[in-house]
Amino acid sequence: MLRKLLITIISIFLIASNAIAGSDGDLSMKENEPKKIKDCFEKLNRATFTFNQSIDKAIIKPVAKGYRKLPDPIQKGTSNAVNNLSTLITIPNNVLQGDMKLAFINTGRLIINSTIGILGIVDVANNMGFPKYEKEDYGQTLGAWGVGPGCYLVLPVLGPSNLRDLGGSFVNVLGGDPWYNASVHGNNEFLNENIYLTSKALGGIDFRSKNIESFENLEKNSIDFYASVKSLYSQDRENKIKNNQRGSIQVIYKEEDWEEIDNQ
């Protein structure tokens, strides 16, 4: 029971963390403010946000910094393999959103990278000229179907979310993730729960390592770090649901980048 709960938590964490990252793991912020975000549980959310910051500084960030010290080929191969596994979620969501062309493209990407690319460690499809990979999840599909985000949530350890995306995460865990089903329910000698847990944990660490400076600069330059993260998450989810990457500003590494935003 405990192991199943852990699997559920890590699965949701991967979705929640990737929700504020681009397909390559870079944070971005749009110039225009989104419509007002419903923060129905703000006091509880802020308390949880503070708790998550302490966990991040004590555990997650140090691990991510250690991961960064690994040789580049290992980091790149890990990132590629995690992205390859994520296509197992992206493909059914392409279908549910009615984008059959993209579903076929991502199926081809999965087959090529899983075979020639050695389980996705090498992104052969990218080298062959496949379109840039964009992740999709069940929260995005619900949004594309017209379901509103509902109240903003900050989940313990898992981070920013909303009622719609949380619901989409549970759809993923309860039957929408072929990798989860094959590993946990497949009863085979090659895939098991430990491998599944490891893959999900590596995905979260890989994301955090790519965004160490991003979060540091966001916190440093924010009057209200909580509000900045909330806005960033909500903008990015809205952007992904619309499948529209225009109007984005690159991840903020320098103080002069903030001046560019202020002068808009």
TORSE-530463 format. One record per residue: x, y, z of N, C-alpha, C, O in turn. Coordinates in steps of 0.05 Angstrom, whole numbers, plus 5000, padded with zeros to 4 digits. Atoms other than C-alpha are relative to their C-alpha. Example, Ala and Ser with C-alpha at 12.3 -4.5 7.8 and 13.67 -1.06 7.14 Angstrom:
501849765000524649105156501850245000503950245013 498449764999527349795143498550225014499550445018 
//
This chain:
501749765000500050005000501750255000501250444985 498249774998505650485019501450044973501850274965 498549985025509350324954498150124978499050284962 501949905020503050464912499650305005499450454986 500349724993502151124949502450164990502150384980 497549865009509451314934500050034970500850234960 500149995029508551144861498150224991498750374972 502049805007502351584858501250285004500950454987 498949744994505952164891502250084980502250314970 497949945018512052124846498950054972499950234957 501249965026507652074784498850284998499250424978 501249735000503852704803502250215000502050424987 497849804998510453054820501250054973501850284966 498849965026513152934751498250174982499250344968 501949845016506853224719500150295010500250484994 500149734989506753814767502650154994502450394988 497549865005514153974757500250074971501150294964 499949945028513753924682498050204991498350324969 502149815007507654354682501150294999499950464985 498949745001512054964694502750004985504450174990 497650015016517454764645499349974971497249854964 500450055028518054784570500849724994501649575012 499450275007519354154531503049935005503749705007 497250044994526854254543500750065029503050065036 499649964971525954404617500650295007501150345031 499549724993526855154612497550145009495450114997 502249844991522355614651499650244981501650344970 500549765017519056184612497750165012496150055027 502149824989514556774629499050174977500550304962 501249835021509657114582499950295009499950355033 500149714994509257864577497350085012497150255029 502749924992501657904587499149845024499449605026 501250134976498257764653497649834992496049924976 502350165006493257194650497550105015497850285032 502449924985486057264673500449935030502149765037 499750034971485257294749499949715008498249565000 499850284990487356644783498449975026498850135044 501550054975482556364834501749865020502449635017 498350124979486556244897498249975024498450125044 502050054979481055954941501249935027499949975048 498850104975485855674992502750145005504650015013 497549865000491156214993501649975026504049925025 498550034975492956175067501349735003503649715010 499050274999493755425064502249964979504249834984 498150025022497355474997502750135007504850025002 497549864993502355975024501649855021504049845021 498650164979503855545085501349754987503649684994 498950245014504854935039502450094983504449944981 497849905017509255354993502550045016504749975007 497749964982513755545051501249735008503749705009 499150274993514154815072501649884976503749764980 498750125024515954605000502750134996504650004987 497549865003521455134998502149885018504549855011 498150124981524654835060500949724991503249654994 499450275010524354135030501950024976503849874973 498349975024527354384965502850085007504849974996 497349904993533154754998501549785016504049775014 498650204983534654175046500749744984502749624990 499750265013533953584998500250024970502249944958 500250015029531853694926502250164986503450054967 498049835013536454264907502949885003504349874983 497350124998542853934936500349754982502449714970 499950245017541153284899500350094971501849974956 499949915027540053674835502850114993503750084971 497349905004546754024843502049774997503949794981 498250235002550153354853499649864973501549774960 500650115026546653094790501450154978502250044958 498749835020549553674752503049944996504150004975 497150065001556553434767500649754984502949694978 499750245016555352794728500950084972500350314963 499149935027558552774658497650074982495449964985 502249915017554353124605498649774985496149784983 501450215014552952484565498149855018496049765008 501850144982549852164627497550175004495350075004 502349824996545452774640498250014975495850004977 501549985025543452824567498549744995496249744986 501250265004542052074562497649965019495549855011 502250034981537752094625497750174992495450084992 502149825009533852694600498549894975496149904974 501250125025532752354532498249765007496049734996 501550244993530451704565497450085014495349965009 502449914986525552074610498050124980495650064982 501749905020522752454551498749784983496449804975 501050225016522051814512497749865014495749795002 502150124984517951504568497550185001495250085002 502349824998513552124571498349994975495950074976 501650035024511251994499497749805004495749814990 502250194994507151424529497550145010495350035008 502249844991502851954561499150204978496750254975 500649805020503252454504498349894978496450024969 501450115023500751984450497049975005495450064988 502950014996493951814481498750275003496350304996 501149734997492952544497499950144973498150304968 500349915027494452724425497449904987496050054974 502550125010488852244406497550135012495750204997 502349894986484052514458499550294992497250384992 500449735010485253214432499550024970499250244959 500750015028483852994361502350054981501950104957 497749955017490953104335501249734992503349655003 499150275009491852434299502850014987504449834989 497449975014497652694257502350005020504349865016 497949994980501752864318500249745016502449675025 499950264986499752204351501749804984503249654996 498450185017502751824291502950085001504749915002 497349915000508952264292501449915027503649815026 498950074974510052144367500249705004502049605018 499750305000508751394358502549924985504049754995 497650065014514151384306502550085016504549935015 497749914983518751784352500549795022502849725027 499750194978517451284409501349744990503149635002 499050255011518850674365503050034992504649864999 497249965009525250964335501950035024504049905025 498249944978528151224400500249765019502249725032 499950234982526250594439501649774989502549595004 498550225013529750144389502850094992504850035005 497449905010535250494350501350185021503850185024 498949824980536051004406500549875027501050025046 499350154975537150464459498350105024499350225042 501949934979530950574502499750305004499050405026 500349714998531051314487502450155010502350405012 497649864990537951464513501150194979502250404986 499249835022539651744445497550094985495849924977 502449905014534452194412500549994970501150194957 499650045029535151904342497950144984498650254962 502149875015528452174320500650304996500150414974 499349725003530852884333502150044979502050234963 497949985020537052764292499049944972500350024952 501250065026532652494236498250224990497150204968 501649775008528853154233497150005008495550144997 502750004990522552984271499450285012501250415022 500749744988518653604295500750005029500949795042 499349974972520453874363497849875017495549925013 501850154983517353444417498750195021500050335034 501549854980511853764460498449815016496849655006 501450184983509253394520497150085003496450315003 502849964994501853314532499249825024500449615028 500950164978498253064594497050035003495750184988 503050004998491052944617498950265010496650335004 500949734992490553624651499750184976497850334974 500249855024492053944584497649924983496250084971 502350105016486853504550497450105012495750184997 502549904987481553694601499750304993497550394988 500149725007483354424588499250044971497650224965 500749985029482854324512497149934996495950034977 502850075002475954024524498250225012495750195012 501549784989473854664558499750005030498350175041 500150014971474754474631501750225012504150245005 498449784989476955084671501949905021501649685031 498050084980482855064719499049965028500249815043 501050014972478755154782501950145018503550315009 498349864980482255374845502949924998503549684992 497150064999489855424848500649855025499549905046 499250174977493154914893503049995002504449994981 497250074996499954824923500049745016499149745039 500050264988500954094939502649955016504750035007 497550064985505853854993502049854984501349644972 497850125015512453684960499650024970501550084956 500650015029509053644892500050284987500650304963 499849745011508554394883497450104987495250014995 502449875011503754824840498349824984499249644970 501950155015497454534811497450155000497350385010 502749894997490054674804498149755000499049534995 501850224998483754254811499849844975499749594976 500150155026483554074737502549834996502349604989 497550155005490853874733500449775020501549565014 499950214980490353484798498349764991499149534994 501750205011484553104768501249854977501049604975 498650135022488452974705502349825009502849614997 497850174989494252704747499049735010500249535005 501150244991489752194779499049824978499149574980 500750155024487051984711502449854990502349624982 497550115009494251864692500849765016501549555006 499150214982495851434753498049775000498949545002 502050214997489251044754499649844974498049664974 500350175023489950774684501050124974501049994953 499249875025492551274634502949984993503850074972 497150015004499951134641500849724993501049555011 499250275008502150524600502549915014502849675020 497550064986509050554633499449915028500649725038 500850084973505750524702498749724999499449555016 501450255001501249954682501849764994501649555006 498150225007506849544650501949945023502649715027 498150044978511449654710498749895025499949715037 501350074975506549574767498249764997498049595015 502050215003501249114739500849794979499349604974 499250175022505148764684500949725008500849534992 499050264990507948194727502149884981501949654973 497850115017514148134683502750055014502950215032 497449994986521448054701501750244992503750305005 498449785010523948654662499250275011500850455014 501049744989519549214688498749955027497149775030 501250034974517749304760499750285013500550485002 500649754987515649834810502550175006502550415004 497549854994522850014829501150154976502050374978 499149875025524650164757498250244994499150454986 501949785005518350584750500650235019500750465010 499449794981519850974814502650144993502750394995 497449885008527051084792499750194977500850414977 500349845024524951354724498650265007499350474996 501549764993519951844755501750185017501750435014 498349834983524952084808502150144984502750374988 498049885018530252194755498950234984500350434979 501349795015525352604715499850265016500350475006 500249774983524153064774502750135006502950385006 497349904994531553134790501250144975502450354977 499049895025533253264717498850284995500250474987 501449745003528053824714501150205019501750435011 499149814979530454144779502850094993503550334997 497249935006537754124757500250204977502050374977 500049825022536054494693499050285007499550484993 501349754993532455044730501050125027499550275040 499049894975536855194791500250304999499250445016 499749715002538755894767497450144995496950365005 502649875006531756024741498550055025497450285029 501549974976528555914808501450205019500150365032 498649814983534056294845499550284991499150465008 500449735010533256904800497150095003496650325008 502849934996525756874803499550085029498050275034 500349944971526056864879501350275007500250435021 498549764994531257414881498650254990498750465004 501249765012527457884836497050035004495850214993 502849994995520457744861499450155026500650105046 501049874976516958204910498549795017498749785041 501550224988512457604925500549754984499349704964 499250255014515656944905497749814995497449704974 502450175002509256564918498350084976497449924960 501749895022505257014871501349964973500049914953 498650035025510656974818499849714989499449674966 500250285007510656214818497249934991496849794971 502850055007503056204816499450114972498249974956 500449885026502956674757501449844978500349804956 498450155019508456294721498749734993498549664970 501350265004504955624730497550034984497049894965 502649975013498155884708500450094971498950004954 499449915027500956244647501049774983500149744960 498850215016504955654625497949784993497949674971 502050205005499155164632498050104979497249954961 501849885020494555634593501349994973500049934953 498550005025499955694540500149734987499749704963 499750275010500854944534497349894990497149754970 502650095008493354814530499350124972498049984956 500649875025492855304472502149924978501849994955 497950095019499054974440501250244986501750244962 499149755011501655674430502550095015502450165039 497549934987508955824445500850294993503050375001 499349735007508856534417499750195024498150135043 500349804979509657134462501549935025500850035047 498550084977514556804509502650155003503850234983 497449884995520657104541501849775011500849605026 498250214991526656654552500349995030499750195044 499650034971528156394621501750225011503750304998 498849764989530356964666502549925016502349815038 497550054986537656904685501350265010502950255029 498649764993539757634689498050225009495650215001 501749794990536958244724498950184977496750274979 501049835022536558634658497749874985496150014972 502450135013531558114633497550095014495450125001 502349904986526858354687499350284992497050364991 500549735009527759064663498550004974496850174968 501450035025525458834595497049955004495350074990 502850054994518958574626498750255011496550325003 501149764987517959204668499450224979497550384983 500349785019518559644606497949944979497450104961 502150075020513159274566497550175004495650144989 
//
